[in-house]
């Protein structure tokens, strides 16, 4: 059973040319169905059944698959479509750096390349660290960040190094603050519980924690969220916060905190210890 019982309402892009629909997948994955002119693109996902059902319900045709990286719960939709005999006729966009690992890839893309869906341009952004080759996609005021930037957090470092992840997060943080962040999992509540241990006196964070807790208690989704909110509350984007630095120094007295990369690495290390869940 999925942790979200009430998905986010459709989100139109700034121009209205694109509309993003949430597709809950597996237990906490979030697939994003981007719809325009009767066609649809699915961004990541572990399975195809709910995606195809959503297309049927919306009266649109799935024409495109967009992959951010190669973990199974992101390219599983490709494999499932292939098993159903449906992948061969689709456009599949994914990072060229790991092209051999993406089933059905037709459009290998590189960082800073411009792609188009339904005539709307999108920018490919390098966001490695979670996994080599990981990219994000930015269309108008919509950013699909996979497992790089989460609402309230950032992805685990499978490939690393921390500097690669921080550089990718900085690229995303430089987007316009009104940008919607569409990440691939509903992890916000746990991420903010951790954030609050580092910045308990951050009023924006305190308000957000309460709001997210109430929404999750009702089974509601908390993704997408505006980048401006992330900049004000996400500890992985706040490496210069004095309160965060003081908390890290207290919790990890042996950790260097003299550079932004060191601060990011310490924050990631502390999150991985999961003390906030006790």
C-alpha positions in Angstrom: 0.0 0.0 0.0 1.3 3.4 -0.9 2.0 5.9 1.9 0.1 8.6 0.0 -3.7 8.1 -0.2 -4.4 11.6 -1.5 -2.0 12.6 -4.3 -1.1 16.2 -5.1 -3.5 18.0 -7.4 -2.3 18.6 -11.0 0.4 21.3 -11.2 0.4 23.5 -14.3 3.6 25.1 -15.5 4.0 28.8 -15.6 2.7 29.1 -19.2 0.0 26.4 -18.7 1.4 24.4 -21.6 2.5 21.5 -19.3 0.4 20.0 -16.5 2.0 17.5 -14.1 0.0 14.7 -12.5 1.2 12.6 -9.6 1.3 8.8 -9.9 1.9 7.1 -6.6 4.0 3.9 -7.3 5.2 1.0 -5.1 5.2 2.2 -1.5 6.7 5.7 -1.5 7.8 6.4 -5.1 6.3 9.3 -7.0 6.1 9.1 -10.7 5.4 12.4 -12.5 3.2 12.3 -15.6 3.8 15.4 -17.7 0.8 16.1 -20.0 0.6 18.4 -23.0 -1.5 18.3 -26.2 -2.9 14.9 -25.6 0.5 13.3 -25.0 2.3 12.3 -21.8 5.8 11.7 -20.5 6.5 9.8 -17.3 9.4 10.9 -15.2 10.9 7.8 -13.5 9.1 5.0 -11.7 9.4 1.3 -10.7 6.4 0.0 -12.7 4.1 0.8 -15.6 0.6 -0.3 -14.6 -0.5 2.7 -12.7 1.1 5.0 -15.2 -0.8 3.4 -18.1 -4.0 3.6 -16.0 -3.4 7.3 -15.3 -3.0 7.9 -19.0 -6.2 6.1 -19.8 -8.1 8.1 -17.1 -6.7 11.4 -18.5 -7.4 10.4 -22.1 -3.7 10.9 -23.1 -1.2 8.8 -24.9 2.1 7.9 -23.3 4.8 8.9 -25.8 7.9 9.5 -23.7 9.8 8.2 -20.7 12.3 10.5 -18.9 14.9 8.9 -16.6 17.0 10.8 -14.1 19.2 7.8 -13.1 19.5 4.1 -13.2 18.3 2.7 -9.9 15.7 0.0 -10.4 12.9 2.0 -8.9 13.5 4.7 -11.6 14.1 2.5 -14.7 11.7 -0.2 -13.6 9.0 1.6 -15.6 11.1 1.1 -18.7 11.5 -2.6 -18.0 7.8 -3.1 -17.3 6.9 -1.3 -20.5 9.3 -3.5 -22.4 7.7 -6.7 -20.9 4.4 -5.4 -22.1 5.8 -4.8 -25.6 5.2 -1.1 -25.3 8.7 0.4 -24.9 9.8 0.1 -28.5 7.5 2.8 -29.8 8.4 5.3 -27.1 10.9 8.1 -26.9 13.2 7.4 -23.9 15.3 10.3 -22.6 18.1 9.6 -20.1 21.7 10.5 -19.2 24.2 9.7 -21.9 26.9 8.9 -19.2 25.1 5.7 -18.3 23.3 5.0 -21.6 24.0 1.3 -21.6 22.0 0.9 -18.3 18.8 2.6 -19.5 16.4 0.2 -21.2 15.1 1.5 -24.6 17.1 4.7 -24.5 16.6 6.7 -27.7 17.7 10.2 -26.6 20.9 10.2 -24.6 21.3 13.6 -23.1 24.2 15.5 -21.5 24.4 18.3 -18.9 23.3 21.7 -20.1 21.7 20.2 -23.2 18.2 21.5 -24.1 15.5 18.9 -24.7 11.9 19.5 -25.7 8.6 17.9 -24.8 5.5 19.0 -26.7 7.5 21.9 -28.0 8.4 23.1 -24.5 12.2 23.4 -23.9 13.8 21.8 -20.8 17.4 22.0 -19.5 19.4 19.0 -18.4 21.2 19.6 -15.1 24.0 17.5 -13.8 23.1 16.3 -10.2 25.5 13.5 -9.5 26.5 12.2 -6.0 23.5 9.9 -5.4 24.5 7.9 -8.4 27.0 8.5 -11.3 25.2 10.0 -14.3 22.3 11.4 -12.3 20.6 14.4 -14.0 17.6 16.6 -13.3 15.3 18.3 -15.8 14.0 21.9 -15.6 11.0 22.9 -17.8 9.7 26.4 -17.2 9.1 26.5 -13.4 9.1 22.7 -13.0 12.2 20.8 -11.8 12.3 17.0 -11.8 15.1 16.2 -9.4 14.9 12.4 -9.0 16.9 11.4 -5.9 19.2 14.4 -5.8 17.1 17.1 -4.1 14.3 15.8 -2.0 11.7 18.0 -0.3 13.3 18.7 3.0 16.4 16.6 2.2 18.8 15.2 -0.4 19.7 11.7 -1.6 21.9 9.1 -0.1 25.5 9.1 -1.4 25.8 5.8 -3.3 28.4 7.0 -5.7 29.5 10.3 -4.1 31.7 12.1 -3.5 30.0 14.7 -1.3 31.4 17.5 -3.5 29.5 16.1 -6.6 26.2 16.1 -4.7 26.8 19.6 -3.3 27.7 21.0 -6.8 24.4 19.5 -8.2 22.4 20.9 -5.3 24.0 24.3 -5.9 22.8 24.1 -9.6 19.3 23.4 -8.5 19.4 26.1 -5.7 20.3 28.6 -8.4 17.0 28.1 -10.2 14.3 30.7 -9.7 12.8 30.5 -6.2 9.3 29.9 -7.6 10.4 26.7 -9.2 8.4 23.6 -8.2 10.6 20.7 -7.0 9.3 17.3 -8.1 11.4 14.6 -6.3 10.8 10.9 -6.7 9.8 9.9 -3.1 7.5 11.0 -0.3 10.2 11.4 2.3 9.4 14.9 3.5 8.2 14.2 7.0 11.3 12.2 8.0 13.6 14.7 6.3 12.0 17.6 8.2 12.2 15.7 11.5 15.9 15.5 10.9 16.1 19.2 9.9 14.4 20.3 13.1 17.2 18.6 15.1 19.7 21.0 13.4 17.6 24.2 13.3 15.0 24.0 16.0 14.8 27.9 16.2 14.2 28.3 12.4 10.6 29.7 12.4 10.0 28.7 8.7 11.1 25.2 9.5 8.9 24.9 12.6 5.9 26.0 10.6 6.7 23.6 7.8 7.1 20.7 10.1 3.7 21.3 11.6 2.0 21.7 8.2 3.7 18.5 6.8 2.8 16.5 9.8 -0.8 17.5 9.5 -0.9 16.7 5.8 0.7 13.3 6.2 -1.6 12.4 9.0 -4.4 12.8 6.5 -2.5 10.7 3.9 -1.8 13.7 1.7 1.3 14.2 -0.4 3.8 16.9 0.4 5.5 17.0 -3.0 5.9 19.2 -5.0 7.2 22.1 -3.1 8.6 25.5 -4.1 12.3 25.9 -4.2 12.0 29.0 -2.0 10.6 26.8 0.8 13.5 24.4 0.4 16.0 27.2 0.6 14.5 28.3 3.9 14.1 24.9 5.5 16.2 22.2 3.8 19.4 21.6 5.8 21.3 20.3 2.7 20.8 23.7 1.1 21.7 25.7 4.2 25.4 24.9 4.8 26.1 28.5 6.1 23.4 28.5 8.7 25.0 29.4 12.1 22.4 27.3 14.0 23.0 24.3 11.7 26.8 24.6 12.1 26.5 24.8 15.9 24.3 21.7 16.0 26.7 19.7 13.8 29.6 20.7 16.0 27.7 19.4 19.0 26.5 16.2 17.4 29.7 15.4 15.5 32.6 17.0 17.4 35.2 15.2 15.2 33.8 16.4 11.9 35.5 19.2 10.0 33.2 22.1 9.2 35.5 24.5 7.5 34.1 24.3 4.0 30.7 23.9 2.5 31.5 20.4 1.3 32.6 19.4 4.8 29.4 20.8 6.2 27.3 18.9 3.6 29.3 15.7 4.3 28.7 16.1 8.1 25.0 16.8 7.6 24.7 13.7 5.4 26.7 11.6 7.9 24.5 12.7 10.7 21.3 12.0 8.8 22.6 8.5 8.0 23.0 7.8 11.7 19.2 8.1 12.0 19.4 9.5 15.6 16.5 11.7 14.7 14.2 8.7 14.5 14.6 7.8 18.2 
